[in-house]
Structures are given as C-alpha cells and as structure tokens.
C-alpha cells in the first residue's frame, strides 16, 4: 500500500473512471456494429450486401481509431497522475514501494484494457468472417446472374430463329395464296368451258331429235 498522503483513493478511483469510460465507449461502438448488422441484414436478407459490407468496414475503422485513441488517452492520463503524485511528495524522490505501487497500478489498467482489446479483436474476427460470408454470397448471386444472362441470350437466339421461321412461313403462305388464286381462276375457266360443252351437247341432241 502507498504511504498515507502520497496517493489518494480519489486518484485511483479517477483512474478507474477513465478506464471504465473507455470500455463503455468501446462497448457502445460494438453495439452500433451489431445494430447495423441486424437492421441492414434483416431489411435486405438477399439484397444490398455491398452496403452492409461498407457499413461493417466504416464501423470497424471507427472502432479501431477509437480504441487507439483510448489507449493513448489512458496512457497520458496515467502519466499526468504520476507527475501529480510525484509533485505531492514536495520535492522528495518517490520510494521504491511507491514506484512499485504506481507501476503495478499501471500494469493492472493496461492488462485490463489488453483483455478488453483481445475481446474486441475476437469480435472483429467474427465480423470479418461474416463479411467474407457476405462476399461469397454476393459472388454466388453474381454467378447466378451470369447463368441467367446466358439463358436469356439463348432465349433471344431461339426467338430470333423463330421470327426467321415465321417470316419464311409468311412468305410460303403468300405463295400458297397466289397458287390457290390461280387454281380458282383455272377452275372458273374450266366451269365456263363445261357450260359451253353442255350447251353444244344440248344443241346436238335437239338436232338429233329433229333428224329422227
């Protein structure tokens, strides 16, 4: 324990408050990351994976920057606390016990933050795996889209072939129509000839009757 009057309990509680505030800020960033995943993925289960990946990247970068700033901020705070405590000794150099206590306290805070950072790294690894899964899902949809494009091109080719066939059929129908028209005209002409032969036949019958 430090000597009485050298380091106050309030100083230690201030250090704890600094560290706890840093952890709370880190937890809030993680909660924001989870919220982005839940909201974006639930509203776009098979939709805008690129937007979700971009949101993950932005939040991960923000989380990394915030953690680095928190470590630096805690270090600066502890160094200032150390200087203040040295000044409280009124010019007397700190004892080995006092130095050991300060170093131990600093080590505890850094170890606690290192444990929290390890947890954050594990969370970041999980988000990386989810992001990779989304990328693979996006690649799968792209491959499916390419397959559908190939099928569409095949359908277009078949449709073009069918239109060509229909054009040929239309041409054949027109030719058949012309042939039918020509045949009708020939039938009408033959009907006329038949009528003339029938008239001649009647005339010959009448002459034959008069001759007998």
Residue pairs with C-beta under 8 A, 6 or more apart in sequence:
1 101
2 97
2 98
2 101
3 95
3 97
3 98
5 88
6 85
6 88
6 89
6 94
6 98
7 85
7 88
7 98
7 101
7 102
11 81
11 84
11 85
12 105
14 81
15 77
15 78
15 81
15 105
15 109
18 73
18 74
18 77
19 74
19 109
19 112
19 113
22 70
22 73
22 74
22 113
23 113
23 116
25 66
25 70
26 63
26 66
26 67
26 70
26 116
26 120
29 59
29 62
29 63
29 66
30 63
30 120
30 123
32 59
33 56
33 59
33 60
33 63
33 123
33 127
36 52
36 55
36 56
36 59
37 52
37 56
37 127
37 130
40 48
40 51
40 52
40 55
41 52
44 51
44 52
46 137
46 141
49 134
49 135
49 137
49 138
49 141
50 138
52 134
53 131
53 134
53 135
56 127
56 130
56 131
57 131
60 124
60 127
63 120
63 124
67 117
67 120
70 113
71 113
71 117
74 109
74 113
78 106
78 109
82 102
82 106
85 94
85 98
85 102
86 94
89 98
94 102
